[in-house]
């Protein structure tokens, strides 16, 4: 028997950062996001030799050891180990399991598409399928958040875990005590078609450490009124964008996206840089209404909204830059697991 799973990556459309503590604890956070046809994958192959193997083939990393009840969370595949430790402790009576786990993602870590959190969800989903664990969507998402943010200690919010688990277009609410409400949005098919015709997803090939940026934003909010005001603006942009999305008003959605990108840049100096600004200027000059970086900022993926009649021209121009345009579709399903 082989167990496989996959979970979709997401585009952060509006409200990103308001899901980060302590902001959401005090003010409440609103996030609008949508999952896309890029995934994090996990395969579990049970073994009978008492060994545990973790292999992240896209990162060229491998860990092998005698099966234990818990592994040290060092820098090598700490997310894989963190999920294993929690599953063994909470669901297997501290009894070690022997298996080989193979993972890979359609997007690299630090992409701005929630790839690390999505991988955690995918790994948990594989264990849920293998061990027949009684966990629903909220359970999986919260477990993924606790493992990544609290146990492994990677700074960030909670939208990525919930997006990967639930899938689709969602308006999410974040409050104190890790309380999250996921509101699925029923987007008409013609609106999704128009969005896909109007969106360009571009990988900048600029890497960054999202945790460092999130820490800078967190500190800025606590000490800087300008940063706090920017975050408040980002939060309410999520509400306005939700309304524009449900109505299919792409021009208004693009305008809100422009506003939220300007607010986001006021959060921390590391969110944008000369090269990113140059790419935005190039896109706007060649037909884009607006755009923003997805995720914490500083690099990774950016997306633009463009007149569909000018899309191909802009794609050619962007592909002549350092990065590349990635084709995608919006997807409605969240994480899935199956047996072979």
N, C-alpha and C positions, 0 to 999 in steps of 0.2 A: 504493500500500500504506500502511496505517495500522497501527501497533502499539499495543495497549492492555494495561494491567495493573491489578491491584488486589491489595491486601493487607489483612487484617483487623486491626482494633484489638483490644486485649486488656483484660481485667479482671485486675488483680493481686490474687489471692485471699489469698496469704500469702507471707511471706519476702521481700517487696520491700525492697530496700536491701542485702540480703546478697550481691547480685550486683555490688556496687560495690567497686572497688579503693580502698584496700588491704585492706579487710576480707576479701574472698573469697580474696585471695592468701595470707593468713596462716591463716584459719580455715576456708575453704571456705564456699560459700553454697548455700542451698536455696531455690527459688522455686516456688510453685504458681500457675499462671495459666491462663486460658481465653480463646480468641478469640471475638469476638461479631460480629453482623451489621452492623457499622459499618466502613467501609473508607476507605483512601487510594487514590486513582485516578491513573493516569498515562496520557497518550496521546502517542506520538511520531509526527510526520509528517515524513518525509524531505523535504529541500529540495534544489534544484539551483542556488541562488544564492549559495552560500558564506556564508550567514548562520546564526546560532544565536539562537533565541528561547526564553526560558523565561517561562512565564506561570502564576502561581499564582492562579487565578481566585477562589478563596475568600478570599484575602488581599488581592486587588486589587494585586498586585505583578507587574511585567513587566521583563524584561531582554532587550535585543537588542544584538547585536554581530557584527562580522565573525568568522567561525569561527577559533579559535586552538587551539593545543595545550593551553593551560591558561588559566584565568581567575583573577583575584585573588579570594580568599575574603573579600570585604567583607560588610557586613551584608545586602545585597540578595540574597536567594535563595542563600545560601551553601551550603545542603545540595544544591541542584540543581547548582551549580557544582562542589561537591566530588565528587559522583558522576561528573560529566562528566570532570573532570580525571583521576580514577583510571582510568576506563574507557579514555580515550584513551591514557594512559601505559602501562597494563598489558596492554591487549588490542587496541590499534589502532596500535602502533608510532609513537606520538606524531603520528599523522596526524589533523588536525581533521575533524570530521563536521559536516554542515550539516543542520539539522532545526528543527522547532518542537516544543517540549514543553509540554503543558498538564497541570496537576495541580490536584486539589482533594481535600479530605478531608471526611468526614461529621462530624468533630469538630475543634474549633479547636486550635491549638498551645497547650500548657500545660493540656490537658484532664485529664491523669492517666491517659489510655488509651493512652499510647505513640504519640501521633499523629505526632510528628516522626520518630521512628525507623521507624515503619511507612511513612511517606512515602518515606524513603530506600530501604527494601526494595522498595517498589512501583516506584520509578524504576530501581533496579538490575534488577528483573525485566523491565521493558520493554526495557532494553538487552540482557539475556540473550536475549529473544525476537527482537529485531531483528537482532542480530549472531550469533545461534546460539552463544552462549558456553557452554563446557562446565563449568557451575557447578551443583553440587548444593545442597541446603538448608543444610548446614553452611558451605559456601563463601560463599553469598549472605549469610547471617547474620553471619559473621565480617567479610566485606568491608564490610557496612553499619555494623558496630560500629567498625571502623577508620576509616572515612570520617567518621562523625559525631563520635566521641569523640576520636580522635587527630589527624585532619587538619583538621577544622573546629573542634574544640576545645570541643564542648558536653559539659559534665560530666554523667555518668550511668552507669547500669549497662548490662548486656547482655541482660536478659530480653526487652526490647521487640523487638529485632531477631530473636531466635530465635522468639518467639511469632508474629510476623507472617509469618515464613518457613515455619514448620512447621504452624501452625494447630492447633486442637483444645485438649483439656485436656492440660497437660504438667506434669510434675514435673522441674525443671531443676536441675542441679548446676554450680556455678561454682568454678573453682580457679585457681591461679597460671598464668602464661604463657598467659592467655586460653583455657584449656582448659574446654570446656563439654560437658556430657552432657545430651541431651534425652531424657527418658523419657516417651513418649506413654502416656496413661492410657486404658484401655478402660472408659469410663463407660457403664453400661447406659442404655437409652433412657428407662426409667421414672424413673431418677434425674435425667436431664437435664430431663424434663418437670416433675418436682417442683421442681427448681431454678428453672426459668423461671417456674413458678407462684408461687414464693416470693421471687424477686428483684425489687427495684425499682432502676432506674438513674436517678439524678437529677443533672442538670447545675445546679450551684450558681450559675452566671453570675458566679463569682468568679475572676478571672484571677490567675495567679502565674507567677513565673519558677522553673521546676523546678531549673535549674542552681544557683541561689542556695541553695535549700533543700538540695540534695544536697551542696553544698560545706559548709554548716553542719553537716549530719549527719556528713560525713567528718571535719571538724575535731573534732566532739564525741567521736567514737569514739576518736580518737587521744589525747585529753586527759582524758576523763571516763569513769570506771569505770561510772557509772550508765548512760550512753549505750551503752557496750559490753555491759553486762549486758542492756539492753533489746534490742540487736541479736541477742544470743545467743538470747533468748526468742523473738524474731520468727522466727529460723531454725528452731527446733525446732517452732514452731507450724505451719510448712509441712509437716513430717512428720506431725503429728497430724491436720491438716486433710486431707491426702491420704488417710489411712486412713478418716476420716469420710466423705469424698466417695465413695470406692470402695464403702463399705457403704450409702450413701444415708441416713446419719444426719444429717438436716438440723439437728436441735436441737443436736447436739454440734458440728456445723460452725459454727453460729451462736455458740455459746459460745466456741469457739476464735477466731472472728472478733472477738468482743468483747475477748478477751485481747490479740490482736495489735494492735488499734487502741489500747488503753491503752499497750502497750509502744511503739508507734510515736510516740505523743505525747511520750514521754520522750526521744526522739532529738533534737528541736530545737524551739525555741519557736515557730518560724514554721509548723509543721505544722498547727496548729489555731488558731482565733481565736474571738472571741465569737459571730460569726454562725454559724460552723460548729457550735460547741457547741450553740447554740440550735436548729439544725436537727436535730441528733442527739436532743436532749431531746424535741423535738416528735414525732419519729418513734417513739421508744420509748414515749411516752405514748399513741400511737395505733396500737399493734399490732406494731411492729417488735421482733424479738428482739435484733438488733444491727446494726451496720453499720460502714463505714470509708470513708475517702477512698481512691480508686484513684490509684496513682502516688505521687509525691514528697510530696504534701500541700499545704496552703495554699489549696486551692480546686479548681476543675475539677469532675470527676465524683465523686460518692459513691454507694455502693450499700447497700441495706438488705436483710436477710432478714426476712420477715414471714409470719405465718399467712396462707395463701392466701385464707381467708374474710374477712380484714380488709384485703386488698391494695387493693381499689378505694377504700375509704374513705381510706386513707393516700395514695393517688395524688391524690385530690381535694384533700386538705389540703396536700400538697407543691406542687401546681400553683397554689395560692393564695399561695405564697411568691414570692420573687424569681426563682427558677429554674424548671425544668420537668422533668417525667418524660419519659424517652426509652424508647420501646419497642425491644426487641432480642430476638434469639435467639442461643443458642450455636451456633457453626459449627465444622465439623471440618476444613475445607480451609484451607491456608495461602495464600501468594502465588500468583497465577496470571497468565500472560501469553498473549496470542493476537494473531493477525493478522487484519485485515479487508481 
